[in-house]
């Protein structure tokens, strides 16, 4: 059955939709379905997307294509709508670079069923649903009417009140009434009087907490900003603009044009002028404030909201509950999840970046209260007429009253989203849950009475295929996917491990077994995880749940009940399943699996310790061997070896805690005598971007030293503030750190940061050969590339291949030189399997290129958004193919070691 996955779209949530579409594409059961990627761009065009673009980190990494984007001097975010009014010919040329434009009337030629991964307006409001019904295409989720209700927060309020659902008091403010500046104070005073503080302001047609603010204090200026945030309006005062430095003005433009946190583009001014490009916006603001007598400028997004919904604040606990239809068509509420936020609002970053918030399933309440939440969610599901599934959010007040709000007909579909997280509690992995959603949606569409014969035939075919799949016995290769650990990169490791698990679980060849590693450097503890524990929010949640079972607590009674209620579903789609975590030793691991995929980052994982344990039991594994791993985990030693072999690295030195304790002033002076500010300080034995900081002053050096050399685990908030550490930013505790000079452009004509991947294979004579991919150009928003920018969908920007030069021939010549340098690094360090090498490139001329190596990662991040998948796609590998090659190499290496035939490096 051909499944057209429709994702992207015009809404502000398009990046999460894009990432969710990729998750669906990867997790569809390959024995049942053929995935067809249909990308909807921000102008509403449907594009049959070339598969390699699915693995870009963000939409703006590939669309519009680099060659179609006007030059942005300040590297500003560009989406299609910033290109202005394109002719049909120009638009076809843009689309042709990434795929093929298809018209809705021709959908039937390409797919049999539409899986909707769209969010917000146009995707969740009945628009796409109506279009698909017109052209007789069955689709996932709710129909037209419940979708229209589910997108409109104001209509929801009225609907819920009429069906006796408790709702906080609310008021609606129109954009027109707010436009009258003389009445604004009066509006604020009236709201304070009628609703009381705090006030919750919402954009009525947005999801992912976009346009949401909480006003806690009697502050009119903050209230005005919040109203503008919900309307997608921004007022800039001339006085503030003139006080800003050029960097501050640029930062304001970046914030302003962000589709999630700002108002986005295009914008219109008060006189109706429409501005499409961020660079143009910067120039217009400068000109208007310098040439005219105006004291402020108001900018409005061309798709702004007409109203703001304002609610009284509920003091209580927040939860989210997925409700699905069971095979009999009745609603079944999965276990509600409590959201423990770091801030007041469960915002975009908190929702989608692991570690920033916590999801506790089920919510920590008495059983009868949990069941009451489930019953209310099921009642609302029926009242609105939702189909197949929905996500219902709400609060339980301190007094125990349940308030449901913002029912969603489409849930986020990232691997750790509520959608998969709660389905795992009844034993369904993402691949199985998607199969269930497709089958249930098809049955639901039949009830419309449209195209009955055809859809009935599709349903019977799918049921037969599911039955055959369950009856078949495949001799699959068992892969132990080890994730977690105890380093500052443990959350990213879990994201990597889950991604590997999911890529393999939908395959015909492999059977993945999720394994969590915890413990300490002295003793590694391994646990096989049930699917529900693997899909907990982050590594700390997984560890907590494993400990919970170790202490003999077992399953929560509500979970037991829901599992029993869902038995008919799990028996058909999951079969027998592991119910509790099981500890195992390395000998048991040897008997359980054929090969191991180590999805750990930093220590343990990249340091050779785990590899040594696996080799004792002749268990094949991915990545480099023991000796190479022991070298590459140590950045100082890696740099020394590379320097000795003629490669460019930054000047560096080690800074020891003992020296700092003995004589802090002498410690600082020694660093300052060898390095000028700004300099780079980072741990010498961690991967990723963990605690990598650009140090610009003595105060920052002192702050970095005191944090990394601290005695306890907790960070001093005042010291952390000096380094501008982000919320919940991990900062390891070490005995030594590495100091490097800041690599700069110098006399180069072009200067960029790149990250390049590689893959190894055995030649017929037994030597190792290297396939080096086109490197990605990494664009950092801050001073250094952050964890979020490397691994979180929708964050950061990676251009693949890197833009070394505008002329294609010159670009390729430079790229070949850089790839040769990266290959030499891999050969020198005896890298095996695969790796990621980070570097700076100075282009001084076509024949003079300097590659300065920053770091070598022997087990690079394998999250869905990591750029190594962008690179492998250019060489024709889908992520699954790449993972397959990595595993094949590991198994072949173990086999060769057993016969003593492993040889040196291929040239």
ZIBEL-V898857 format. One line per field, one symbol per residue. psi: psi as a letter, one per 40 degrees, with the letter a starting at -180 (. if undefined). A space follows every 10 residues. Layout:
psi: ???
This chain:
psi: hhhhhhibie ieeddddddd ddddddehhe edihhhhhhh ieeeihhhhh ddedeidide dehiideehi hhdefihhid eeeahiiddd dddddedeah hiideedddd idihhhfiia iddeeedddd ddddefhiii aiaddddddd dhdddddddd deefhhiiii ihhidddddg deeddddddd dddddiiiih hihdfiaffh ehihhdighd dddddddddd efihhhiddd ddeiiddddd ddddddehed daeiiiiiid eehhhdhddd dddddddddd dieieihhhh iegiieihhh iihhhaiiih hhhihideei hhhihihhhh idadhgaddd dehhediihh hiigiidddd dddddddddd ddddfiicii hhiaihidee hhhhifhheh iifideiddd dddddeehid dddddddddd ddddddeeeh fddddddddd dddddddddd dihhgihhhh hhibaeieed dddddddddd dddddeiedi hihhhhhabi ddhhhhhhhi ddddeidadd dddddddddd eedaihdddd dddddedddd ddddaiihdi ihiiiddddd edidihhhfi iahideeedd ddddddefhi iiaiaddddd dddhdddddd ddddeeihii hiihhidddd ddgddddddd ddedhiiiih hiiefiaafh fhihheiddd ddddddddei dadihhdddd ddefhihfhi hihieiihhi ihhidbeidh hihihhiiii ihideeihih hhihiihhhh dadihidddd ehheiihhhh iigdidhddd dddddddddd ddddddddef hiciihhiii hhheideghh hhhdihhegi hfideieddd ddddeehidd dddddddddd ddddddddef ehaahi.
